[in-house]
Amino acid sequence: MFGSPVEDGSWNSMTDAAYYVGHGGGEAVWLIISIILCVVALLVGARHESQSYSKKD
């Protein structure tokens, strides 16, 4: 297909070549890191907003 390394344009050829780490590949670690970063960002933002509103009054 237009110079790509995929010989066949079918769905099966696309899913056979797909790369997925799966169980035990460290996905849980990255998920936990992402959740922690989101919670930290939420807490820092909430603290900043509360300080901003208290300075305004």
MARNUPA-780423 format. One record per atom (N, C-alpha, C, O, CB): residue number from 0; x, y, z. Coordinates in steps of 0.1 Angstrom, whole numbers. Glycine has a CB too. Layout:
<rs>
 num     x     y     z
 NUM     X     Y     Z
...
</rs>
This chain:
<rs>
 num     x     y     z
   0     8   -12     0
   0     0     0     0
   0     9    12     0
   0    14    16    10
   0    -9     0    12
   1    10    18   -11
   1    17    31   -12
   1    31    32    -6
   1    34    42     1
   1     8    42    -6
   2    39    21    -7
   2    52    21    -2
   2    54    18    12
   2    65    18    18
   2    58    35    -5
   3    43    14    19
   3    44    10    33
   3    48    -4    34
   3    47   -12    25
   3    30    12    41
   4    54    -8    46
   4    59   -22    47
   4    47   -32    49
   4    50   -44    49
   4    68   -23    59
   5    35   -27    49
   5    24   -36    51
   5    20   -41    37
   5    17   -33    28
   5    11   -29    58
   6    20   -54    35
   6    17   -60    22
   6     2   -60    19
   6    -2   -57     8
   6    22   -74    21
   7    -6   -63    29
   7   -20   -64    27
   7   -27   -53    35
   7   -23   -50    46
   7   -25   -78    32
   8   -37   -47    29
   8   -44   -37    36
   8   -56   -41    44
   8   -65   -33    48
   8   -49   -27    26
   9   -56   -54    48
   9   -67   -59    56
   9   -66   -56    71
   9   -55   -53    75
   9   -69   -74    54
  10   -76   -57    78
  10   -76   -55    93
  10   -67   -65   100
  10   -60   -61   109
  10   -90   -55    98
  11   -67   -77    95
  11   -59   -88   102
  11   -45   -85   101
  11   -37   -87   110
  11   -62  -101    95
  12   -40   -80    90
  12   -26   -77    89
  12   -22   -65    98
  12   -11   -64   102
  12   -22   -74    74
  13   -31   -56   100
  13   -28   -45   109
  13   -28   -49   124
  13   -19   -45   131
  13   -39   -34   107
  14   -37   -58   128
  14   -37   -62   142
  14   -26   -72   145
  14   -22   -73   156
  14   -51   -68   145
  15   -22   -80   135
  15   -11   -89   137
  15     2   -82   140
  15    11   -87   148
  15    -9   -99   125
  16     4   -70   134
  16    16   -63   136
  16    16   -53   147
  16    26   -46   150
  16    20   -55   123
  17     4   -52   154
  17     3   -42   165
  17    12   -46   177
  17    13   -58   180
  17   -12   -41   169
  18    17   -36   183
  18    26   -39   195
  18    18   -35   207
  18    14   -24   209
  18    39   -31   194
  19    17   -45   216
  19    10   -42   229
  19    18   -50   240
  19    20   -62   239
  19    -5   -47   228
  20    22   -42   250
  20    30   -48   260
  20    22   -59   268
  20    27   -69   271
  20    35   -37   269
  21    10   -55   272
  21     2   -65   279
  21     5   -66   294
  21    13   -57   299
  21     2   -78   273
  22     1   -76   300
  22     2   -78   315
  22    17   -80   318
  22    24   -87   311
  22    -6   -91   319
  23    22   -74   328
  23    35   -75   333
  23    45   -66   325
  23    57   -67   327
  23    39   -89   331
  24    40   -57   317
  24    49   -49   309
  24    52   -35   315
  24    58   -27   309
  24    44   -48   296
  25    47   -33   327
  25    49   -20   333
  25    38   -10   332
  25    39     1   335
  25    62   -14   328
  26    27   -15   326
  26    16    -6   325
  26    10     0   338
  26     7    11   339
  26     4   -12   317
  27    10    -9   348
  27     4    -5   361
  27    13     6   367
  27     8    15   374
  27     4   -18   370
  28    26     5   365
  28    35    15   370
  28    32    28   364
  28    31    38   371
  28    50    11   368
  29    31    29   351
  29    28    42   344
  29    14    47   348
  29    12    59   349
  29    29    40   329
  30     5    38   350
  30    -9    42   354
  30    -8    48   368
  30   -14    59   370
  30   -19    30   354
  31    -1    42   377
  31     0    48   391
  31     7    61   390
  31     3    71   397
  31     7    38   400
  32    18    62   383
  32    25    75   381
  32    16    86   376
  32    16    97   381
  32    37    73   373
  33     8    82   366
  33    -1    92   360
  33   -12    97   369
  33   -15   108   370
  33    -8    86   347
  34   -17    87   377
  34   -28    91   387
  34   -22   100   398
  34   -28   110   402
  34   -33    78   394
  35   -10    96   402
  35    -3   105   413
  35    -1   119   407
  35    -3   129   414
  35    10    98   417
  36     4   120   395
  36     7   133   389
  36    -6   141   388
  36    -6   153   390
  36    13   132   375
  37   -17   135   384
  37   -30   142   383
  37   -35   147   396
  37   -40   158   397
  37   -40   132   376
  38   -34   138   406
  38   -38   142   420
  38   -29   154   425
  38   -35   163   431
  38   -37   130   430
  39   -16   153   423
  39    -7   164   427
  39   -11   177   420
  39   -12   187   426
  39     8   160   425
  40   -13   176   407
  40   -17   188   399
  40   -30   194   404
  40   -32   206   405
  40   -18   185   385
  41   -40   185   408
  41   -53   190   413
  41   -51   197   426
  41   -57   207   429
  41   -62   178   415
  42   -43   191   435
  42   -41   197   449
  42   -33   210   448
  42   -37   220   455
  42   -33   187   457
  43   -23   211   439
  43   -15   223   438
  43   -24   234   432
  43   -24   245   436
  43    -3   221   429
  44   -32   230   422
  44   -41   240   416
  44   -52   245   426
  44   -55   257   426
  44   -48   234   404
  45   -57   236   433
  45   -67   240   443
  45   -61   249   454
  45   -68   259   458
  45   -73   227   450
  46   -49   246   458
  46   -42   255   468
  46   -39   269   462
  46   -41   279   469
  46   -29   248   473
  47   -35   269   450
  47   -32   282   443
  47   -45   290   442
  47   -45   302   444
  47   -26   279   429
  48   -56   283   438
  48   -69   291   436
  48   -74   296   450
  48   -79   307   450
  48   -79   282   430
  49   -73   288   460
  49   -77   293   473
  49   -69   305   478
  49   -74   314   484
  49   -77   281   484
  50   -56   304   475
  50   -47   316   479
  50   -51   328   471
  50   -50   339   476
  50   -32   312   477
  51   -54   326   458
  51   -57   337   449
  51   -70   344   454
  51   -71   356   454
  51   -58   332   435
  52   -80   336   457
  52   -93   341   462
  52   -91   348   475
  52   -98   358   478
  52  -103   330   462
  53   -83   343   484
  53   -81   349   497
  53   -74   362   496
  53   -77   371   504
  53   -74   340   507
  54   -65   364   487
  54   -58   377   484
  54   -68   387   479
  54   -66   399   481
  54   -46   375   475
  55   -78   383   471
  55   -87   392   464
  55   -96   398   475
  55  -100   410   473
  55   -95   384   454
  56  -100   391   485
  56  -109   397   495
  56  -103   406   504
  56  -110   412   513
  56  -115   386   503
</rs>
